Amino acid sequence: MILVTGGTGLVGAHLLLHLIESRSIGTEKVRAIYRSLASMEKTKSLFAIYKKESLFDQIEWISADITEVPSLEIAFQNIDTVYHCAALISFDPKDEDLLRKTNIEGTANIVNFCIAYQIKKLCFVSSIATLGDLLPHEKFITEETEWNPEKYHNDYAISKYGAEMEIWRGQQEGLEVIIVNPGVILGPGFREQGSGQLFTKVKNGLKFYTLGSTGFVAVTDVVRIAHQLMQNEIKNERFTLIAENSVFRDILNSMADALGVQRPKTHAKPFLMEILWRLDWLASNVFRQKRKLSKATARASYSESTYSNQKIKDLLKTDFVDIRHYIKEISKF
């Protein structure tokens, strides 16, 4: 039986659909954990988007939390392989403790259970945020790029890096592991989370764009490749999953065109972003509201990072979905 954590998020929900649909899975059952009925309904809604409602009932759902050991005792019964997709994504400094507890402590719990229950293989969905820092002579960030602890990293990146350390600890203790490091994941069904917020903001008339760049990937590619790697004999490796490196302005323009709304027209230069995140910090403290623009988010919006996907392409001889075409597909939903 397969266990999927984070089955109520963008990646986990799409992974569940992919696993259920996959012929190669045969009669193997799929179990997923959830924390609330409301979150589980989001996954059910995603299946409905793809007109696959009947497949949702083939998932065995267990109420559990990766930070609560007793609940995981039940979830791990009769499990052979695990996809660990559960994580907290936040760039609000106030969430530092929660990020560490969820992403590091939660992953440590998953690793411990995998070892205790002699799980055959564990796949961890990480992030390109953990891939390290370029040296002056380097042009592309790869799986071999070293993490420099003396450089600034936001709390989310640190928590995911710490989670990876737990995965490698499990590997040293005999657990077979795979880590995938996706870029910004695009996909339908979760408008208030992750990249879904970008579509929502553009549709509502986003005015500003930035000229920073990073790697982007379709959620369908992430789950497809993760599944392939778990079926492959390859083990104890990590793989960068991006379809292309793109400028944020170009991605926002593609979203606007696909949604039939006006493109963002105003260039938010670095000095403006620096002012805006400080104003947001002030407002959040005065009015005690959640941060809308953190220092990490602001600086990421104008930083330029270029990632290489050559390792996974060489191994699986795979092609990635064209991001512009995929944005058009997402907009239909």
ZADODO-923596 format. One record per atom (N, C-alpha, C, CB): x, y, z. Coordinates in steps of 0.001 Angstrom, whole numbers, plus 500000, padded with zeros to 6 digits. Glycine has a CB too. Example, Ala and Ser with C-alpha at 12.3 -4.5 7.8 and 13.67 -1.06 7.14 Angstrom:
<atoms>
513190494310507800;512300495500507800;513200496700507800;511308495527509046;512850497750507080;513670498940507140;512900500030507870;514084499402505725;
</atoms>
This chain:
<atoms>
500834498808500000;500000500000500000;500874501249500000;499054500002501214;500414502284499318;501147503550499228;500545504563500193;501124504103497778;501394505294500893;500942506373501768;501380507707501185;501495506195503209;500444508658501114;500735510009500648;500433510990501764;499918510353499375;501444511737502196;501200512834503131;500981514103502311;502394513007504146;500240515051502858;499985516279502116;499019516067500961;501280516845501595;498140515077501071;497204514769499999;496125515807499799;496572513468500257;496095516808500672;495095517872500538;495720519169500013;494413518131501888;496948519061499491;497614520210498881;497724520029497377;499004520416499491;498280521009496699;498368520991495241;499101519758494720;499063522244494750;500314519510495221;501105518374494738;500483517053495186;502557518474495242;500160516966496462;499615515717496989;498320515302496324;499395515839498458;497434516251496082;496144515947495457;496341515453494028;495231517189495467;497218516123493281;497501515681491918;498219514322491914;498352516735491184;499061514091492906;499739512806493001;498730511689493241;500787512830494121;497766511923494113;496738510917494379;495983510571493097;495758511417495459;495621511593492337;494919511362491077;495788510558490111;494510512699490437;497059510928490045;497983510233489136;498152508769489541;499356510937489121;498298508515490827;498507507149491303;497280506277491044;498841507153492795;496113506830491283;494881506071491073;494682505771489591;493670506841491627;495028506728488746;494838506560487304;495885505638486669;494877507914486624;497058505576487287;498176504859486678;497896503358486583;499456505101487479;498043502829485412;497824501397485200;498896500562485886;497796501080483707;500114501128485941;501239500364486497;501064500085487980;502543501109486271;500145500822488601;499965500616490033;499143499355490314;499289501837490662;498476498851489271;497708497614489410;496617497725490450;498621496474489762;496581496789491351;495555496784492395;496068497359493709;495049495371492619;497295497906493711;497866498454494943;497021499608495451;499313498917494714;496727499594496724;495853500602497314;496642501868497668;495157500038498565;495912502965497757;496510504260498078;495835504825499315;496387505248496883;496649505216500278;496141505828501505;496681507249501602;496542504992502763;495868508162502094;496292509551502279;495843510024503645;495720510471501165;496621510940504213;496239511491505514;495656512885505339;497451511532506471;494759513235506245;494150514562506224;494010515071507655;492766514531505512;493959516387507794;493820516981509124;492423517479509401;494788518111509287;491672517814508348;490294518283508529;489460517875507330;490245519821508724;488153517728507538;487255517365506455;487225518447505385;485851517115506991;487379519699505810;487365520816504858;488540520716503895;487404522164505601;489710520346504411;490886520213503543;490730519047502583;492154520031504381;490100517983503045;489888516829502189;488925517175501044;489346515650503012;487983518054501311;487039518480500281;487742519205499142;485970519377500885;488868519856499432;489633520545498386;490170519528497371;490803521360499009;490625518385497883;491110517338496993;489958516765496181;491810516227497792;488830516582496821;487652516074496118;487232517038495011;486487515854497103;487339518329495284;487000519341494279;487967519291493104;487007520740494905;489242519004493386;490220518888492307;489872517714491387;491640518715492885;489501516586491971;489089515438491166;487891515815490288;488739514231492074;487001516641490831;485822517072490078;486219517963488909;484839517813490993;487250518790489105;487737519654488028;488145518813486820;488928520513488515;488793517687487096;489244516797486024;488163515789485612;490501516054486463;486976515934486217;485854515017485956;486228513581486297;485416515106484486;486889513429487450;487323512115487921;486771511846489326;488870512021487921;485570512331489607;485008512220490955;484968510775491458;483607512805490979;484684509838490563;484547508440490976;485860507872491517;484065507593489803;486989508406491043;488290507906491486;488606508325492920;489385508402490551;488009509416493358;488271509918494711;487919508864495759;487472511210494972;486858508114495507;486386507118496477;487323505934496597;485012506629496094;488313505838495713;489266504727495777;490422505001496741;489818504439494392;490457506213497286;491506506585498244;491055506221499654;491837508107498152;491946505637500416;491661505367501823;492196506539502645;492299504005502289;491306507257503292;491687508450504044;491834508135505533;490652509564503837;492898508646506122;493165508472507549;493403509847508169;494394507529507786;492733510137509264;492954511402509960;494277511321510720;491771511724510932;495223512186510346;496545512156510977;497260513486510743;497395510975510425;498303513697511517;499115514912511418;500567514483511530;498735515969512533;501404514971510624;502808514529510630;503558514964511885;503524515068509406;502994515902512639;503648516338513884;503099515612515106;503479517842514067;502139514717514891;501535513979515997;501813512488515829;500007514246516071;502738511983516598;503202510604516463;502089509565516621;504276510337517477;501212509672517618;500174508643517778;499308508446516535;499290508998518941;498965509533515850;498116509416514662;498845508728513512;497639510795514218;500162508873513459;500943508243512398;501065506737512596;502325508866512329;500915506271513837;500959504831514115;499915504099513275;500724504557515622;498727504689513182;497646504075512416;497907504225510923;496291504703512788;498360505409510523;498553505699509090;499575504783508446;498984507139508901;500584504320509198;501666503525508629;501397502015508613;502920503789509390;500257501601509090;499948500172509083;499838499657507646;498637499896509856;500582498583507331;500522497901506028;501009498756504859;499109497461505757;501887499738505122;502412500623504080;503741500084503547;502593502062504626;503925500173502216;505177499734501585;506037500899501130;504877498838500402;505395501907500504;506123503072499994;505427504350500444;506227503027498446;506212505426500538;505684506692501056;506096507852500153;506179506937502499;505125508721499863;505386510008499217;505107511089500258;504497510208497914;506148511788500655;505995512818501692;505884514192501035;507191512786502693;504644514647500861;504371515937500219;503954517012501211;503293515774499176;503618516624502438;503105517576503423;504178518576503828;502583516838504658;503794519846503865;504725520901504283;503941522178504528;505837521134503213;504527523045505317;503979524389505497;504772525326504603;504036524847507002;504055526104503798;504698527108502952;504316528483503484;504281526947501445;505275529196503996;505030530541504508;506337531332504472;504448530492505956;506211532614504169;507378533496504166;507220534607505202;507591534101502767;506270534391506112;506043535323507209;506991534954508353;504543535294507681;507873535869508770;508817535569509849;508144535093511134;509642536786510146;506889535475511336;506167535065512542;505884533564512551;504857535840512660;506012532922511402;505734531490511301;506992530630511424;505051531196509988;508094531242511860;509360530512511916;509254529234512739;510445531399512492;508705529317513938;508603528136514803;507704527074514192;508075528529516179;506592527501513606;505659526560512994;506277525893511765;504359527275512609;507078526651511015;507776526082509858;508738524986510293;508536527178509093;509487525259511327;510454524268511811;509752523024512357;511347524885512898;508667523247513092;507947522106513669;507325521232512578;506855522599514634;506678521881511608;506003521128510557;506983520489509584;505054522030509804;507894521302509064;508753520822507973;509939519989508444;509262521990507183;510517520344509580;511669519569510068;511240518449511010;512664520488510781;510526518822512069;510090517807513033;509119516818512380;509426518476514257;508205517341511552;507250516471510874;507940515482509956;506258517294510084;508949515948509212;509698515061508324;510501514044509114;510623515867507420;511057514462510241;511789513521511101;510867512399511553;512388514249512328;509617512735511877;508654511714512282;508384510728511146;507344512368512732;508219511255509931;507970510392508777;509153509452508551;507706511238507512;510357509988508627;511563509175508446;511642508084509512;512825510060508494;511373508449510754;511436507470511843;510447506329511634;511164508151513180;509247506663511191;508240505630510947;508619504765509753;506868506265510718;509215505387508740;509657504617507571;510697503575507974;510235505554506492;511607503970508855;512640503046509321;512016501953510197;513740503809510106;511148502370511115;510530501417512044;509662500395511323;509695502157513075;508974500831510260;508056499940509539;508693499348508277;506785500698509166;510018499520508150;510781498943507035;510161499271505670;510877497428507202;509890500558505487;509328501039504228;510347500826503110;508927502542504334;509881500382501944;510778500062500833;511455501307500254;510008499344499738;510678502402500127;511242503595499500;510429504822499896;511279503444497962;511114505936500092;510481507201500473;510831508275499459;510919507635501892;509813508968498963;510018510120498084;509648511387498837;509181509991496778;510566512334498883;510323513600499566;510231514728498553;511431513890500593;509126515473498607;508951516631497732;509512517847498457;507440516844497344;510671518303498019;511351519428498644;511121520693497821;512862519141498794;512160521456497554;512023522731496847;513371523149496273;511471523829497791;513336523956495209;514591524497494678;515214525478495673;514350525194493317;514447525872496694;514963526802497708;516121526191498498;513841527214498667;516269524863498438;517324524192499211;518567523886498385;516791522910499800;518576524282497111;519619523811496209;520970524512496336;519148523952494832;521078525482497177;522393526054497397;522612527402496748;523410525126496913;523852527871496834;524197529232496422;525355529197495426;524565530102497653;525170529906494330;526176529917493272;527475530589493709;525629530617492049;528574530021493268;529874530667493408;530065531615492232;531029529614493477;530997532556492315;531176533553491251;531361532961489848;532361534408491574;532005531798489732;532283531221488418;531154530316487917;533576530437488468;530097530110488724;529012529204488344;527846529964487718;528526528417489564;527180529345486758;526068529988486056;524716529359486383;526303529927484565;524701528046486623;523454527335486853;523460526666488217;523219526301485759;522334526732488892;522171526023490155;521771524586489836;521106526723491075;522525523627490352;522257522211490109;522101521480491447;523397521570489264;521912520183491354;521805519346492551;523104519337493348;521424517919492165;524203519701492707;525519519678493369;525926521031493949;526577519222492389;525138522063493688;525463523396494211;525409523380495733;524489524467493647;526461523866496361;526561523780497821;525789524884498526;528011523831498244;525147524495499587;524415525422500468;525425526180501318;523383524658501379;525369527498501272;526282528329502058;525538528869503279;526860529500501196;525802528339504472;525078528761505678;525334530208506071;525449527874506823;526387530809505501;526694532193505853;525878533197505030;528179532456505661;525210532714503982;524383533587503168;522954533610503696;524406533137501703;522217534668503333;520836534795503803;519939533758503143;520301536205503526;519139533059503961;518103532160503466;516849532415504298;518555530648503545;515703532451503650;514481532699504402;514118531480505252;513325533052503450;513184531681506175;512828530621507126;512271529384506430;511811531141508131;511521529587505364;510967528447504631;512089527600504040;510015528926503515;513047528254503387;514168527528502785;514958526771503851;515093528497502027;515191527408504982;515939526766506067;515190525541506577;516185527759507221;513869525660506701;513076524540507211;513076523369506230;511638524991507490;513028523656504933;513057522579503944;514452521951503855;512626523108502567;515469522782504035;516836522260504061;517004521334505264;517874523421504111;516471521756506398;516517520913507595;515761519612507389;515942521660508791;514646519691506660;513874518482506357;514690517524505497;512558518844505644;515428518071504540;516279517223503694;517351516524504526;516939518060502578;517877517216505528;518870516594506388;518281515370507101;519396517611507413;516994515451507450;516325514312508071;516182513160507069;514941514730508611;515900513501505820;515794512470504781;517121511755504598;515341513087503449;518213512545504537;519533511927504366;519936511126505599;520589512998504073;519460511550506776;519706510749507980;519054509374507826;519162511474509248;517834509370507303;517152508108507074;517898507235506089;515753508355506581;518456507870505063;519227507124504063;520453506474504697;519657508052502910;521104507196505610;522279506654506286;521911505483507197;522972507748507095;520650505447507607;520185504362508473;519551503224507677;519186504897509489;519725503259506341;519290502142505521;518032502345504718;519104501000506359;517409503506504827;516179503784504087;516503504239502663;515340504856504815;515836503672501674;516019504108500293;515166505361500069;515632502967499280;515792506417499537;515090507693499414;515291508320498037;515562508658500495;514356509177497696;514435510035496524;513963511418496951;513578509472495328;514693512455496539;514261513829496795;514045514515495460;515302514607497663;512895515160495304;512663515987494129;512587517433494587;511361515562493373;513214518316493809;513278519748494138;512580520552493044;514759520221494305;511253520701493153;510530521451492123;510751522952492249;509046521144492198;510592523631491093;510583525088491102;509224525573491548;510935525658489715;508821526753491113;507482527261491409;506490526359490684;507318528775490971;505616525699491439;504718524697490867;503406525349490443;504453523560491876;503072525208489171;501833525748488626;500809524632488469;502086526446487274;499564524936488818;498520523939488679;497177524480489116;498863522705489474;496089523836488726;494744524301489058;494241523769490397;493785523901487970;493146524348490870;492429523771491996;492679524375493359;492742522382492067;493739525159493516;494064525706494829;494342527205494697;495287524969495451;493289527968494533;493416529393494223;494029530226495339;492080529945493891;493885529768496574;494373530554497710;495718530068498227;493366530521498830;496352529155497507;497633528608497958;498675528711496861;497475527150498399;499929528966497243;501048528920496316;500832529727495051;501332527516495953;501130529094493909;501024529790492634;499586530118492268;501647528961491544;498637529424492904;497233529728492651;496891531159493005;496347528787493425;497619531702493996;497408533093494385;497798534048493267;498200533416495645;498800533652492462;499213534499491342;498091534639490329;500462533928490666;497454533507489999;496333533548489064;495207534431489609;495811532124488787;494928534292490902;493861535060491525;494166536553491485;493650534604492965;495410536910491812;495793538322491820;495764538919490416;497183538488492428;496241538161489441;496224538658488060;494792538841487582;496981537694487121;493933537887487895;492538537978487480;491852539176488122;491793536693487836;492268539507489342;491666540634490064;492288541974489708;491785540412491544;493243541956488755;493804543211488278;495120543617488899;492844544274488502;496061542694488984;497383542998489524;498042544115488716;498273541736489524;498558545120489397;499116546299488719;500621546211488496;498806547540489517;501325545473489361;502780545513489353;503409544216488830;503286545797490747;504581544346488247;505386543199487855;506826543453488295;505300542946486313;507602542381488378;509028542503488710;509825541746487654;509335541951490155;511129541977487651;511984541378486631;512910540304487192;512804542449485961;512570539797488362;513315538664488895;512978537414488101;513008538456490392;513743536357488313;513492535126487565;513749533909488441;514369535068486303;513076532813488084;513272531542488789;512770530413487899;512531531535490171;512788529198488429;512338528048487663;510871527754487908;513171526834488003;510154527341486860;508736527011486950;508509525605486414;507877528038486173;507477524944486939;507177523583486504;505689523310486692;508030522547487289;505128522469485825;503733522054485933;503601520978487003;503202521538484571;502536521049487786;502337520062488848;502208518656488277;501094520407489672;501665518540487074;501531517224486443;502894516599486166;500735517337485139;503885517431485837;505245516914485631;505864516469486953;506135517983484965;505607517226488010;506179516888489314;505707515509489768;505801517951490361;504394515263489699;503873513984490194;504239512830489257;502348514060490358;504255513111487968;504619512057487009;506059511599487221;504434512557485562;506962512551487360;508380512213487521;508641511580488881;509252513464487348;507984512087489928;508147511481491254;507737510014491219;507315512245492310;506646509726490547;506173508340490429;507169507495489646;504792508294489747;507691508030488552;508673507295487756;509920506978488568;509052508092486513;510374507944489349;511580507745490151;511363506681491225;512008509063490799;510154506629491755;509867505625492779;509805504223492183;508551505949493485;509428504127490925;509375502825490254;510735502425489687;508336502852489136;511600503413489521;512935503181488978;513844502607490061;513530504491488407;514910501944489641;515858501383490610;516753502451491232;516719500326489942;516732503654490676;517551504740491215;517147505027492660;517411506018490347;518119505314493497;517822505608494898;518890506539495462;517740504301495733;518543507178496560;519459508039497302;520034509166496440;520587507211497877;519159509759495629;519536510865494751;518494511973494861;519676510384493277;518868513165494418;517925514282494358;517894514815492931;518316515413495367;516747515396492551;516570515840491175;515828517179491131;515808514778490363;516392518122490385;515761519414490169;514671519259489110;516808520484489742;513466519714489442;512347519612488509;511865521004488107;511192518802489132;512331521462486955;511824522704486383;511646522493484877;512793523909486682;510640523151484337;510428523096482887;511251524171482205;508931523263482539;511312525343482857;512082526452482274;512330527518483330;511341527063481052;513347528324483072;513614529503483881;512941530696483206;515155529741484057;512125531422483961;511369532524483362;511384533750484264;509925532094483085;511232534910483622;511103536174484346;509668536292484860;511476537393483432;509503536768486074;508169536880486666;507223537690485780;508259537521488051;507712538754485180;506873539574484305;506270538747483183;507680540729483721;507083537878482582;506608537074481462;505547536070481900;507773536345480809;505741535499483083;504743534555483603;503434535282483895;505264533852484884;503523536438484522;502315537218484831;501595537645483561;502673538454485665;502358538029482545;501751538416481267;501025537238480627;502820538959480306;501627536049480708;500994534857480148;499699534538480884;501950533658480213;499706534722482189;498489534500482970;497404535496482580;498787534606484471;497789536755482450;496825537796482096;496230537522480717;497491539187482127;497060537164479761;496579536875478408;495627535681478415;497763536603477462;495979534651479173;495151533445479223;493801533716479895;495891532329479968;493814534609480877;492588534933481606;491773536034480926;492928535354483021;492370536649479903;491669537707479184;491545538993479970;490313537241478799;492558539293480785;492555540535481570;493788541357481209;492523540233483105;493842542563481722;494947543466481407;496240543007482075;494608544895481843;497343543130481351;498644542787481908;499069543789482977;499693542722480800;499842543346483972;500419544290484925;501294545291484178;501241543548486014;501147546575484475;501828547601483690;502979548310484397;500845548608483269;502990548252485717;503970549030486469;505121548164486958;503304549715487649;506346548569486608;507529547839487056;507842548194488502;508740548148486150;507735547211489383;508084547413490787;509581547154490934;507243546473491733;510367548209490899;511822548075490987;512244547670492401;512511549395490583;513476547176492520;513937546703493826;513741547703494959;515377546347493741;514034548987494718;513912549958495814;512462550089496260;514458551334495385;511511549944495319;510097550012495674;509686548790496480;509232550132494417;510177547616496090;509851546394496827;510408546451498248;510401545159496091;511584547068498395;512170547218499728;511316548127500610;513595547777499624;510756549154500010;509865550059500756;508566549343501115;509560551337499929;508011548610500154;506709547972500348;506733546912501449;506245547346499049;507814546117501509;507817545081502538;507970545693503934;508945544074502274;508654546830504015;508776547502505305;507437548110505733;509858548592505238;506694548656504779;505366549195505085;504420548071505505;504791549953503866;504552546937504844;503717545790505193;504047545303506597;503904544651504174;505345545293506929;505759544904508281;505146545830509323;507290544917508400;505178547127509029;504613548108509958;503107547898510122;504900549540509466;502416547713509015;500966547522509058;500594546251509814;500394547473507641;501378545196509630;501065543934510295;501224544038511805;501951542822509758;502165544883512246;502377545063513681;501370546019514299;503776545566513939;500994547038513545;500030548015514062;498624547426514107;500039549287513199;498246546766513018;496881546238512910;496789544747513213;496343546499511527;497942544138513569;498004542722513932;497374541829512858;497305542495515273;497758542082511624;497256541286510507;498382540457509911;496625542188509429;498023539425509170;499023538537508579;499774539265507475;498363537253508027;501068538972507377;501892539622506368;501425539277504957;503350539227506547;501409540291504090;501071540093502685;502326540132501806;500068541160502225;503347540837502286;504602540936501539;505759540934502530;504633542223500646;506421539811502647;507542539701503573;508832540139502895;507675538262504097;509865540304503689;511185540640503169;511653539567502187;512200540798504320;511433538288502541;511876537184501684;511155537199500342;511646535844502382;509842537433500374;509061537451499139;509465538625498256;507562537520499454;509660539770498880;510031540973498126;511369540772497423;510100542201499061;512339540252498125;513676540088497537;513705538965496500;514706539803498637;512885537944496707;512806536877495709;512214537390494403;511971535709496241;511371538409494503;510682538914493313;511622539616492332;509585539867493727;512768540088492819;513707540736491896;515074540048491830;513896542176492300;515220538922492525;516469538169492415;516426537298491160;516706537296493683;517585537015490607;517663536228489376;518385534912489647;518384537022488259;517641533819489532;518202532487489757;517942531616488541;517602531838491029;518947530879488118;518831530024486943;519174528591487336;519756530522485794;518241527679487071;518386526287487498;518544525356486304;517182525859488337;519248524258486526;519450523255485480;518630521999485787;520952522901485347;517923521493484762;517163520249484911;517815519099484141;515720520447484430;519090519267483814;519773518313482948;519860516914483557;521158518814482636;520002516841484863;520178515533485513;518958514641485299;520438515713487019;517768515172485526;516561514362485374;516283514081483898;515353515067486018;516614515018483033;516401514799481606;517322513699481076;516630516100480828;518535513668481569;519476512627481151;519041511253481651;520884512946481660;518507511209482876;518128509928483464;516877509345482821;517908510086484951;515818510145482754;514532509623482274;514248509932480812;513425510176483109;515137510714480180;514897511121478787;513509511750478654;515031509903477828;513176512596479617;511829513148479694;511757514573479170;511336513105481116;510588514942478706;510309516323478320;509340516915479324;509733516406476875;509425518221479490;508523518911480404;507417519614479628;509294519918481268;506289519774480294;505165520500479711;505572521945479469;503918520427480628;505218522491478315;505487523889478013;504682524772478968;505142524213476531;505366525632479693;504728526428480736;503670527378480178;505772527218481491;503939528022479049;502946528953478488;501661528218478104;503526529680477255;501822527044477499;500658526242477121;499906525784478374;501091525018476269;500659525396479408;500023524896480630;499251526014481339;501083524294481579;499780527222481299;499060528347481898;497715528532481228;499883529636481796;497656528342479923;496385528439479187;495427527353479652;496621528326477659;495968526152479882;495130525049480357;494572525342481742;495927523742480379;495420525868482626;494983526177483985;493880527227483966;496168526663484836;494024528222483100;493058529323483053;491657528841482697;493509530372482050;491552527710482008;490242527175481632;489445526727482850;490407526008480667;490172526413483944;489500525978485155;489018527144486014;490420525105485958;
</atoms>
